[in-house]
Amino acid sequence: MKKRQVVIVGAGVGGSTAAYHMAKAGLDVLMVEKDQFPRDKVCGDGQVQSIHPLLKSMGVFDEISKYGYQCPGTYFSDDREEHFTYNYPEGAFAFATPRYIFDDIINKAALKTGVDYIENFEATEVMLRRGQAQGIRGIYNGKAVEIEADLVVLANGSHSMLSRQMGFFEEDPDYVFYGLRGYYENIRGLTDVIEFHYPHEMFMPAGYIWLFPEGKTRANVGVFITEASLQKTGMTSEELLWWWRDNTKLGKERMGEAVEIGKLKGWRLPSGKHQKIYANGVIAVGDAANMIEPLYGGGLPHAMIAGVNAAKIAAEAIAANDFTDSFLQKYSEYIDNDLGSGYKIQEYLRTAVFGNLKDIRELIDYSKEKFTGMRLSGGDAMGKFVIEKRGFKGVTKSAYSK
Ligand SMILES: Cc1cc2nc3c(=O)[nH]c(=O)nc-3n(C[C@H](O)[C@H](O)[C@H](O)COP(=O)(O)OP(=O)(O)OC[C@H]3O[C@@H](n4cnc5c(N)ncnc54)[C@H](O)[C@@H]3O)c2cc1C
């Protein structure tokens, strides 16, 4: 196979976004994918509002709008079953789009640029010579294949063996989430807002039950909990979901008569980007770089932002003909610039608000007092809460808004 400027491993949201922007910049790119699109991906299916500009920049916003269920607010409940809904400002909404559809639209947008693409190709390792990546090895049609490239972009999701090979893999049980999701019909009490339930101390810190509505009585329902917390419960994530249904009024109402329409599936997600994400001739994007946010476990905007920055550094490295570790360090700086303050505020919120139920109760009581009848985003509400009640002095922007 001919040598490329860039080879991208994985055609998910991170890889396809990188491919799209690289092709638009005129780079010679080959993207390889072990699966075949459309393919499913275990997810809550929530696409927060700050992803909209990224979708617009790829020309896919209107198409996703056709399939995405619009959620104009966020609802929080606590262990007293007190709850509050943050109704977003007029016209603002998050999407809930099944990943089978969402990822396929992003993938097709990348392919429309004319980028070279091979499916059913499983990358098995980064080819290295004297510590510098030369491309990748993989399996295609049952045969071992080598693809040479100046820059390798790892976008093959969490637990990437190639990220491990490059030393980009770090695990801390307090920052590894266990996520479980299923699709349910006949849910009672559902509205069109996204629901986060914090029903018991055992989910803390940062763990919750979610419902992402995808219809009037239908939702993607799931559990998020850190590995450290899950171990302490002595339960599985699935048992936690049924614990909520069987032991709480809200759980009974939502799930008591719910009917499963898509199997419960789980995944393990290292979060928080604490480790290196570049090496000689290699960078990593999205879940392959543990870019999941450490509070809610969202990762789609992060993977897309990383894809945009991967294209930027690839163009610069090609122009400078420099693919060394020290040149690619700039990629990490771009990511820190775009996502760093978001990670910091989420770290802070993990302890200041979502570390225990007492704080979540206080947030809900404060919200009832201050925000009833108002329209504001969850992020703005949180900002006002920590500034007034915690004396927070920093900037409270979300992970991806600048
Ligand atoms: C239960 C759960 C709920 C979640 N809920 C949300 C949510 O509501 N909102 C949100 O924003 N985020 C959510 N996330 C996180 C989100 O799913 C990820 O952050 C996002 O998918 C990352 O995209 P990616 O492109 O980096 O990786 P992926 O989407 O994992 O894509 C990686 C691609 O690489 C391919 N691949 C893997 N290995 C190889 C290989 N060796 N060779 C070639 N190809 C390979 C895979 O087939 C795949 O297509 C959730 C995650 C989980 C597990």
The ligand as a Tripos MOL2 file, in Angstrom:
@<TRIPOS>MOLECULE
LIG
   53    58     1     0     0
SMALL
NO_CHARGES

@<TRIPOS>ATOM
      1 C1        -22.5780    3.7860   28.5950 C.3       1 LIG1
      2 C2        -22.0010    5.0210   27.9500 C.ar      1 LIG1
      3 C3        -22.7680    6.1770   27.8690 C.ar      1 LIG1
      4 C4        -22.2560    7.3140   27.2600 C.ar      1 LIG1
      5 N1        -23.0670    8.4010   27.1140 N.ar      1 LIG1
      6 C5        -22.6100    9.4970   26.4730 C.ar      1 LIG1
      7 C6        -23.4820   10.5830   26.2030 C.ar      1 LIG1
      8 O1        -24.6780   10.5220   26.4790 O.2       1 LIG1
      9 N2        -22.9750   11.6850   25.5910 N.ar      1 LIG1
     10 C7        -21.6520   11.7670   25.2250 C.ar      1 LIG1
     11 O2        -21.2320   12.8220   24.7110 O.2       1 LIG1
     12 N3        -20.8070   10.7180   25.4210 N.ar      1 LIG1
     13 C8        -21.2600    9.5870   26.0160 C.ar      1 LIG1
     14 N4        -20.4300    8.5070   26.1730 N.ar      1 LIG1
     15 C9        -19.0390    8.6120   25.6940 C.3       1 LIG1
     16 C10       -18.9610    8.4730   24.1660 C.3       1 LIG1
     17 O3        -19.5870    7.2870   23.7680 O.3       1 LIG1
     18 C11       -17.4900    8.4450   23.7020 C.3       1 LIG1
     19 O4        -16.7880    9.5000   24.3230 O.3       1 LIG1
     20 C12       -17.3560    8.5790   22.1810 C.3       1 LIG1
     21 O5        -17.9310    7.4840   21.5300 O.3       1 LIG1
     22 C13       -15.8740    8.6790   21.8030 C.3       1 LIG1
     23 O6        -15.7230    8.6270   20.4050 O.3       1 LIG1
     24 P1        -14.3870    8.0260   19.7600 P.3       1 LIG1
     25 O7        -14.4850    8.3020   18.3180 O.co2     1 LIG1
     26 O8        -13.2090    8.5060   20.5200 O.co2     1 LIG1
     27 O9        -14.4460    6.4580   20.0410 O.3       1 LIG1
     28 P2        -15.5050    5.3620   19.5700 P.3       1 LIG1
     29 O10       -16.8490    5.9480   19.4160 O.co2     1 LIG1
     30 O11       -15.3400    4.2210   20.5130 O.co2     1 LIG1
     31 O12       -15.0020    4.9320   18.1140 O.3       1 LIG1
     32 C14       -13.8390    4.1430   17.9470 C.3       1 LIG1
     33 C15       -13.8890    3.4310   16.6000 C.3       1 LIG1
     34 O13       -12.6640    2.7270   16.4120 O.3       1 LIG1
     35 C16       -12.9220    1.4200   15.9130 C.3       1 LIG1
     36 N5        -11.8040    0.5620   16.3210 N.ar      1 LIG1
     37 C17       -11.5640    0.0580   17.5570 C.ar      1 LIG1
     38 N6        -10.4200   -0.6500   17.5600 N.ar      1 LIG1
     39 C18        -9.9480   -0.6210   16.2870 C.ar      1 LIG1
     40 C19        -8.7950   -1.1800   15.6640 C.ar      1 LIG1
     41 N7         -7.9130   -1.9020   16.3570 N.pl3     1 LIG1
     42 N8         -8.6070   -0.9690   14.3280 N.ar      1 LIG1
     43 C20        -9.5010   -0.2180   13.6220 C.ar      1 LIG1
     44 N9        -10.6080    0.3270   14.1630 N.ar      1 LIG1
     45 C21       -10.8180    0.1500   15.4920 C.ar      1 LIG1
     46 C22       -14.2550    1.0520   16.5540 C.3       1 LIG1
     47 O14       -14.9210    0.0290   15.8310 O.3       1 LIG1
     48 C23       -14.9950    2.3940   16.5110 C.3       1 LIG1
     49 O15       -15.7410    2.5590   15.3280 O.3       1 LIG1
     50 C24       -20.9220    7.3290   26.7630 C.ar      1 LIG1
     51 C25       -20.1480    6.1660   26.8370 C.ar      1 LIG1
     52 C26       -20.6860    5.0200   27.4140 C.ar      1 LIG1
     53 C27       -19.8620    3.7700   27.4430 C.3       1 LIG1
@<TRIPOS>BOND
     1     1     2 1
     2     2     3 ar
     3     2    52 ar
     4     3     4 ar
     5     4     5 ar
     6     4    50 ar
     7     5     6 ar
     8     6     7 ar
     9     6    13 1
    10     7     8 2
    11     7     9 ar
    12     9    10 ar
    13    10    11 2
    14    10    12 ar
    15    12    13 ar
    16    13    14 ar
    17    14    15 1
    18    14    50 ar
    19    15    16 1
    20    16    17 1
    21    16    18 1
    22    18    19 1
    23    18    20 1
    24    20    21 1
    25    20    22 1
    26    22    23 1
    27    23    24 1
    28    24    25 2
    29    24    26 1
    30    24    27 1
    31    27    28 1
    32    28    29 2
    33    28    30 1
    34    28    31 1
    35    31    32 1
    36    32    33 1
    37    33    34 1
    38    33    48 1
    39    34    35 1
    40    35    36 1
    41    35    46 1
    42    36    37 ar
    43    36    45 ar
    44    37    38 ar
    45    38    39 ar
    46    39    40 ar
    47    39    45 ar
    48    40    41 1
    49    40    42 ar
    50    42    43 ar
    51    43    44 ar
    52    44    45 ar
    53    46    47 1
    54    46    48 1
    55    48    49 1
    56    50    51 ar
    57    51    52 ar
    58    52    53 1
@<TRIPOS>SUBSTRUCTURE
     1 LIG1         1 GROUP 0 **** ****
